[in-house]
Amino acid sequence: MSEARDPEEVQRQLAELKQWVAGQPQLPNDLGDNLLTRFLHSCYYDLERAKTAINLFCTIRLNSPELLNNRDPESEKIQKTLKIVNLAQLKISGNRNLWIWQLNDPGLERYDYVQDARLFFLSTDAWLLNETHLEDADVVLMDVKDISLKFLAKFNVSVARKLSKYQEEAMPIRLKQIHLVNAPPFIDKIHALMKPFMKQAHIDMVDGHEIERLSTFSLHLKTDTGPGLNSSIHFHSPKSETLFNFIDKEELPDEYGGTGGKMADHMKRVLEVIHQKREFLIKDNLWKAIDLKKSGKESKNDVPETLPSFRSLAID
């Protein structure tokens, strides 16, 4: 069960948040009650944190046209990515939501990092449009069985920076754990690639481990703003059962030693939601901030005339 909240207090906070949004010329007018309530919930009903997260959420979207424009789920590029990626969005015990990403491209011949990121935004936006239940925690499971050192050549630093900022500090979920399963022995190389996106304290914590010798290790992430206040990353080697320490077997798909059904079937349900929300998802300006300088609108309430570029949004 979700933690008890006084419904009247939540409505009061929602009304205050709506009034604030209406007074911010840089924010769009399509942030409905459900989404604003989710921001409040993800920020543990801290209004100031919710405002910061909303601003960042909309600004990142404005500054990411390569990920959020021209993303019709029926387009050839999206369909190509859908052939090598399976996704699942499952409700599990503890009032948690489990997000699963599974890559099925052993040689990484068809894999495109940018298109994968576009699919992330597409599928999570569909979920935000469709889902009203508020989870106490969100857990991410990424199957990296097909990730090889070839991935390094496909990696896009600019997109990775945006994704990291968005996932940790802007997306209205309560991200608690990230699990990388089937972690390869060269995970230390991938870790080296991640270093530029981590605070120094996080880097020091991981560097203290001999990563390649462990069946599982953890990295704890803390952010100063937004929903991702305190989350952890756990790496699980192939054939290990350490994942069961965090998620019950019956809640996991068959591919991960569970009895929760096949990933292909879960993917069908994700696609159903995406297609149901297609008319919203194909709008290039969905939940995007407004560039005040280009729009000609006057700023007020001490809002800068132009939104910050991604240089100013860089991870500390």
C-alpha positions in Angstrom: 0.0 0.0 0.0 1.1 3.5 -0.8 1.9 5.7 2.2 -1.2 7.5 3.6 -1.6 11.1 2.5 -4.4 13.5 3.5 -6.4 13.8 0.3 -7.4 17.4 1.1 -3.7 18.4 1.6 -2.8 16.7 -1.7 -5.5 18.7 -3.5 -4.3 21.9 -1.8 -0.8 21.2 -3.0 -2.0 20.3 -6.5 -3.9 23.6 -6.7 -0.8 25.5 -5.6 1.3 23.7 -8.1 -1.2 24.4 -10.9 -1.2 28.0 -10.1 2.6 28.1 -10.1 2.7 26.4 -13.5 0.2 28.8 -14.9 2.4 31.7 -13.9 5.5 30.2 -15.7 5.5 31.4 -19.3 8.2 28.8 -20.2 6.1 25.9 -19.1 3.6 24.3 -21.5 -0.2 24.1 -20.9 -0.5 20.4 -21.4 0.7 19.4 -17.9 -2.5 17.8 -16.7 -3.6 17.0 -13.1 -2.5 13.4 -13.3 1.1 14.3 -14.4 1.4 17.1 -11.8 0.1 14.8 -9.1 2.8 12.3 -10.1 5.4 15.0 -9.8 4.2 15.8 -6.3 4.2 12.1 -5.4 7.6 11.4 -6.9 9.1 14.3 -4.9 7.4 13.1 -1.7 5.1 16.1 -1.8 7.9 18.7 -1.5 6.5 21.5 -3.6 9.9 23.1 -4.3 11.4 19.9 -5.4 8.4 19.2 -7.6 8.8 22.7 -9.3 12.5 22.0 -9.9 11.7 18.6 -11.4 8.9 20.0 -13.7 11.2 22.7 -15.0 14.0 20.3 -15.7 11.5 17.7 -17.2 10.2 20.2 -19.7 13.5 21.8 -20.5 15.3 18.6 -21.2 12.5 17.7 -23.6 12.8 21.0 -25.4 16.6 20.5 -25.8 16.3 16.9 -27.1 14.6 17.2 -30.5 16.7 14.2 -31.7 14.9 12.1 -29.2 11.4 13.6 -29.1 10.6 14.8 -32.6 9.3 12.6 -35.5 8.8 9.6 -33.3 5.7 8.0 -34.8 5.7 4.4 -33.4 4.7 3.2 -36.8 7.8 4.8 -38.5 10.4 2.6 -40.1 13.1 3.7 -37.6 11.0 3.0 -34.5 9.8 -0.3 -35.9 13.5 -1.3 -36.6 14.3 -0.7 -33.0 11.3 -2.6 -31.8 12.6 -5.7 -33.5 15.6 -6.0 -31.2 14.3 -4.6 -27.9 11.7 -6.1 -25.5 10.2 -3.9 -22.8 8.0 -4.6 -19.7 6.3 -2.5 -17.2 5.1 -4.6 -14.3 3.5 -4.0 -10.9 5.3 -6.0 -8.2 5.1 -6.4 -4.4 5.8 -3.5 -2.1 3.7 -1.2 -4.3 6.6 -1.1 -6.8 6.8 -0.7 -10.5 9.3 -2.9 -12.4 10.7 -1.6 -15.7 12.5 -4.1 -17.8 14.7 -3.5 -20.9 16.0 -6.5 -22.8 18.2 -6.2 -25.9 18.1 -9.0 -28.5 20.9 -8.2 -30.9 24.0 -10.4 -30.0 26.3 -8.8 -32.5 25.0 -5.3 -32.0 24.7 -5.2 -35.8 21.3 -3.4 -35.7 21.6 -1.6 -32.5 21.4 2.2 -32.5 22.0 4.0 -29.2 20.0 7.1 -30.2 17.1 5.1 -31.5 17.1 3.1 -28.3 16.9 6.4 -26.3 14.0 7.5 -28.5 12.2 4.3 -27.7 12.8 4.9 -24.0 11.1 8.3 -24.2 8.3 6.9 -26.4 7.5 4.0 -24.1 7.8 5.9 -20.8 5.7 8.8 -22.2 3.0 6.3 -23.1 3.1 5.0 -19.6 2.8 8.4 -18.1 -0.2 9.2 -20.3 -1.9 5.9 -19.4 -1.0 5.2 -15.7 -2.7 6.8 -12.8 -1.6 4.5 -9.9 1.2 6.0 -7.7 3.9 3.5 -6.8 6.1 3.9 -3.7 9.2 2.8 -5.6 10.4 2.1 -9.2 12.8 -0.6 -10.0 14.7 -0.9 -13.4 16.0 -4.2 -14.7 18.4 -4.0 -17.8 19.5 -7.2 -19.5 22.9 -6.5 -20.8 23.6 -10.0 -22.2 24.2 -8.7 -25.7 26.3 -5.8 -24.7 29.9 -6.2 -25.9 32.9 -3.8 -26.2 31.4 -2.9 -29.6 28.9 -0.9 -27.6 31.6 1.7 -26.9 31.6 2.6 -30.5 27.9 3.2 -30.6 27.7 5.2 -27.4 26.6 8.8 -27.7 27.9 11.1 -24.9 25.4 13.9 -25.5 22.4 11.6 -25.4 23.7 9.7 -22.4 24.1 13.0 -20.5 20.5 13.9 -21.2 19.2 10.5 -20.3 21.1 10.4 -17.0 19.8 13.9 -16.0 16.3 13.1 -17.1 16.1 9.7 -15.4 17.7 10.7 -12.1 16.3 14.2 -11.6 13.4 15.0 -13.9 11.2 11.9 -14.6 8.3 11.7 -12.2 9.0 8.3 -10.7 10.6 7.2 -7.4 13.7 5.4 -8.8 15.1 3.2 -6.1 17.1 0.5 -7.8 18.7 -0.3 -11.1 19.7 -3.9 -11.8 22.0 -4.9 -14.6 21.6 -8.6 -15.2 23.9 -10.9 -17.2 26.7 -8.4 -16.6 29.7 -9.2 -18.8 33.3 -9.6 -17.3 34.3 -6.4 -19.0 31.7 -4.4 -17.0 34.7 -2.3 -15.7 35.1 -0.9 -19.2 31.4 0.1 -19.3 31.9 1.6 -15.8 34.8 3.7 -17.1 32.4 5.0 -19.8 29.9 6.0 -17.1 32.4 7.9 -15.0 31.8 11.3 -16.6 28.2 11.1 -15.6 28.7 10.3 -11.9 29.5 12.5 -9.0 33.0 11.9 -7.7 31.7 10.3 -4.5 29.9 7.7 -6.6 33.0 7.0 -8.7 35.2 6.5 -5.6 32.6 4.1 -4.1 32.8 1.8 -7.2 36.5 2.1 -7.7 36.9 0.5 -4.3 35.6 -2.8 -5.7 37.3 -5.3 -8.0 34.3 -5.2 -10.3 35.1 -8.1 -12.6 35.5 -10.5 -9.7 32.1 -9.9 -8.1 28.9 -11.7 -8.8 27.1 -8.6 -7.8 28.0 -5.1 -6.5 26.1 -2.0 -5.8 26.5 1.7 -6.5 24.4 4.2 -4.6 23.3 7.3 -6.3 22.1 10.5 -4.5 20.8 13.6 -6.2 20.2 17.0 -4.6 17.0 17.7 -6.5 14.1 16.0 -8.2 12.6 12.5 -7.7 15.8 10.4 -7.7 16.8 11.2 -4.1 18.5 8.0 -3.3 18.8 5.1 -5.7 21.3 2.2 -6.1 22.7 0.3 -9.1 23.3 -3.5 -8.7 25.2 -5.6 -11.2 24.5 -9.4 -11.5 26.7 -11.8 -13.4 25.2 -14.5 -15.7 23.6 -17.5 -13.9 23.8 -15.8 -10.5 20.7 -15.8 -8.3 21.4 -12.5 -6.6 18.5 -10.8 -8.3 16.1 -12.9 -6.2 17.3 -11.0 -3.2 15.5 -8.0 -4.5 12.6 -9.3 -6.6 10.5 -12.4 -6.0 10.8 -15.2 -8.6 7.1 -15.2 -9.3 7.2 -11.5 -10.2 10.1 -11.9 -12.7 9.6 -13.0 -16.4 10.5 -16.6 -17.3 13.8 -15.4 -18.9 15.1 -14.3 -15.5 14.3 -17.5 -13.6 10.8 -16.4 -12.7 7.3 -17.5 -13.4 5.9 -14.2 -14.4 5.4 -14.9 -18.1 7.5 -14.3 -21.2 9.1 -11.0 -22.2 7.5 -11.2 -25.6 4.0 -11.2 -24.0 4.9 -8.3 -21.7 6.2 -6.4 -24.8 2.8 -6.8 -26.5 1.1 -5.0 -23.7 3.6 -2.2 -23.8 3.0 -1.8 -27.5 -0.7 -1.8 -27.0 -0.4 1.3 -24.7 2.0 3.0 -27.1 -0.5 2.6 -30.0 -3.4 3.6 -27.8 -1.6 6.9 -27.1 -0.2 7.4 -30.5 -2.1 10.6 -31.2 -0.4 12.3 -28.2 3.0 10.7 -28.8 3.4 12.0 -32.3 3.0 15.6 -31.1 6.5 17.1 -31.2 5.7 19.6 -28.5 4.3 17.1 -25.9 5.3 18.4 -22.4 8.0 20.6 -23.9 9.1 23.9 -22.4 8.6 27.0 -24.5 11.6 28.9 -25.8 10.6 32.4 -24.7 13.1 34.1 -26.9 11.8 32.4 -30.0 8.1 32.6 -29.0 8.3 36.3 -28.3 6.6 35.9 -25.0 7.6 38.2 -22.1 9.1 36.6 -19.1 7.8 37.2 -15.6 8.2 35.9 -12.1 12.0 36.1 -12.5 12.0 33.5 -15.2 15.0 33.9 -17.6 14.1 35.1 -21.1 15.6 32.0 -22.6 15.7 28.5 -21.2 19.0 27.1 -20.2 21.0 25.2 -22.8 22.1 21.7 -22.0 25.5 23.0 -21.2 24.0 24.6 -18.1 22.1 21.4 -17.3 25.3 19.2 -17.3 25.6 16.7 -14.6 27.7 18.0 -11.7 
